[in-house]
Amino acid sequence: MKANSSTLVQCQDFPLLSHLVLEALNN
């Protein structure tokens, strides 16, 4: 999943938002 790269970058600035994105991808 290429989204992982984006979430890793967002995780540094928006950890909460990144967590929601990861859950969305998992679901």
Phi and psi restraints in degrees (range 20) as a CNS / XPLOR table:
assign (resid 1 and name C) (resid 2 and name N)
       (resid 2 and name CA) (resid 2 and name C) 1.0 -69.8 20.0 2
assign (resid 2 and name N) (resid 2 and name CA)
       (resid 2 and name C) (resid 3 and name N) 1.0 -17.6 20.0 2
assign (resid 2 and name C) (resid 3 and name N)
       (resid 3 and name CA) (resid 3 and name C) 1.0 -62.7 20.0 2
assign (resid 3 and name N) (resid 3 and name CA)
       (resid 3 and name C) (resid 4 and name N) 1.0 -25.0 20.0 2
assign (resid 3 and name C) (resid 4 and name N)
       (resid 4 and name CA) (resid 4 and name C) 1.0 -58.6 20.0 2
assign (resid 4 and name N) (resid 4 and name CA)
       (resid 4 and name C) (resid 5 and name N) 1.0 -38.8 20.0 2
assign (resid 4 and name C) (resid 5 and name N)
       (resid 5 and name CA) (resid 5 and name C) 1.0 -61.7 20.0 2
assign (resid 5 and name N) (resid 5 and name CA)
       (resid 5 and name C) (resid 6 and name N) 1.0 -44.5 20.0 2
assign (resid 5 and name C) (resid 6 and name N)
       (resid 6 and name CA) (resid 6 and name C) 1.0 -65.5 20.0 2
assign (resid 6 and name N) (resid 6 and name CA)
       (resid 6 and name C) (resid 7 and name N) 1.0 -42.4 20.0 2
assign (resid 6 and name C) (resid 7 and name N)
       (resid 7 and name CA) (resid 7 and name C) 1.0 -67.2 20.0 2
assign (resid 7 and name N) (resid 7 and name CA)
       (resid 7 and name C) (resid 8 and name N) 1.0 -33.7 20.0 2
assign (resid 7 and name C) (resid 8 and name N)
       (resid 8 and name CA) (resid 8 and name C) 1.0 -65.1 20.0 2
assign (resid 8 and name N) (resid 8 and name CA)
       (resid 8 and name C) (resid 9 and name N) 1.0 -39.3 20.0 2
assign (resid 8 and name C) (resid 9 and name N)
       (resid 9 and name CA) (resid 9 and name C) 1.0 -69.3 20.0 2
assign (resid 9 and name N) (resid 9 and name CA)
       (resid 9 and name C) (resid 10 and name N) 1.0 -43.8 20.0 2
assign (resid 9 and name C) (resid 10 and name N)
       (resid 10 and name CA) (resid 10 and name C) 1.0 -66.6 20.0 2
assign (resid 10 and name N) (resid 10 and name CA)
       (resid 10 and name C) (resid 11 and name N) 1.0 -29.6 20.0 2
assign (resid 10 and name C) (resid 11 and name N)
       (resid 11 and name CA) (resid 11 and name C) 1.0 -60.1 20.0 2
assign (resid 11 and name N) (resid 11 and name CA)
       (resid 11 and name C) (resid 12 and name N) 1.0 -31.9 20.0 2
assign (resid 11 and name C) (resid 12 and name N)
       (resid 12 and name CA) (resid 12 and name C) 1.0 -72.2 20.0 2
assign (resid 12 and name N) (resid 12 and name CA)
       (resid 12 and name C) (resid 13 and name N) 1.0 -35.1 20.0 2
assign (resid 12 and name C) (resid 13 and name N)
       (resid 13 and name CA) (resid 13 and name C) 1.0 -100.5 20.0 2
assign (resid 13 and name N) (resid 13 and name CA)
       (resid 13 and name C) (resid 14 and name N) 1.0 -36.3 20.0 2
assign (resid 13 and name C) (resid 14 and name N)
       (resid 14 and name CA) (resid 14 and name C) 1.0 -131.7 20.0 2
assign (resid 14 and name N) (resid 14 and name CA)
       (resid 14 and name C) (resid 15 and name N) 1.0 75.7 20.0 2
assign (resid 14 and name C) (resid 15 and name N)
       (resid 15 and name CA) (resid 15 and name C) 1.0 -59.7 20.0 2
assign (resid 15 and name N) (resid 15 and name CA)
       (resid 15 and name C) (resid 16 and name N) 1.0 -39.9 20.0 2
assign (resid 15 and name C) (resid 16 and name N)
       (resid 16 and name CA) (resid 16 and name C) 1.0 -66.5 20.0 2
assign (resid 16 and name N) (resid 16 and name CA)
       (resid 16 and name C) (resid 17 and name N) 1.0 -44.1 20.0 2
assign (resid 16 and name C) (resid 17 and name N)
       (resid 17 and name CA) (resid 17 and name C) 1.0 -65.1 20.0 2
assign (resid 17 and name N) (resid 17 and name CA)
       (resid 17 and name C) (resid 18 and name N) 1.0 -39.9 20.0 2
assign (resid 17 and name C) (resid 18 and name N)
       (resid 18 and name CA) (resid 18 and name C) 1.0 -62.8 20.0 2
assign (resid 18 and name N) (resid 18 and name CA)
       (resid 18 and name C) (resid 19 and name N) 1.0 -39.9 20.0 2
assign (resid 18 and name C) (resid 19 and name N)
       (resid 19 and name CA) (resid 19 and name C) 1.0 -62.1 20.0 2
assign (resid 19 and name N) (resid 19 and name CA)
       (resid 19 and name C) (resid 20 and name N) 1.0 -40.4 20.0 2
assign (resid 19 and name C) (resid 20 and name N)
       (resid 20 and name CA) (resid 20 and name C) 1.0 -66.2 20.0 2
assign (resid 20 and name N) (resid 20 and name CA)
       (resid 20 and name C) (resid 21 and name N) 1.0 -38.8 20.0 2
assign (resid 20 and name C) (resid 21 and name N)
       (resid 21 and name CA) (resid 21 and name C) 1.0 -64.6 20.0 2
assign (resid 21 and name N) (resid 21 and name CA)
       (resid 21 and name C) (resid 22 and name N) 1.0 -42.3 20.0 2
assign (resid 21 and name C) (resid 22 and name N)
       (resid 22 and name CA) (resid 22 and name C) 1.0 -62.7 20.0 2
assign (resid 22 and name N) (resid 22 and name CA)
       (resid 22 and name C) (resid 23 and name N) 1.0 -41.2 20.0 2
assign (resid 22 and name C) (resid 23 and name N)
       (resid 23 and name CA) (resid 23 and name C) 1.0 -64.8 20.0 2
assign (resid 23 and name N) (resid 23 and name CA)
       (resid 23 and name C) (resid 24 and name N) 1.0 -38.6 20.0 2
assign (resid 23 and name C) (resid 24 and name N)
       (resid 24 and name CA) (resid 24 and name C) 1.0 -63.6 20.0 2
assign (resid 24 and name N) (resid 24 and name CA)
       (resid 24 and name C) (resid 25 and name N) 1.0 -40.3 20.0 2
assign (resid 24 and name C) (resid 25 and name N)
       (resid 25 and name CA) (resid 25 and name C) 1.0 -68.4 20.0 2
assign (resid 25 and name N) (resid 25 and name CA)
       (resid 25 and name C) (resid 26 and name N) 1.0 -38.7 20.0 2
assign (resid 25 and name C) (resid 26 and name N)
       (resid 26 and name CA) (resid 26 and name C) 1.0 -65.4 20.0 2
assign (resid 26 and name N) (resid 26 and name CA)
       (resid 26 and name C) (resid 27 and name N) 1.0 -36.0 20.0 2
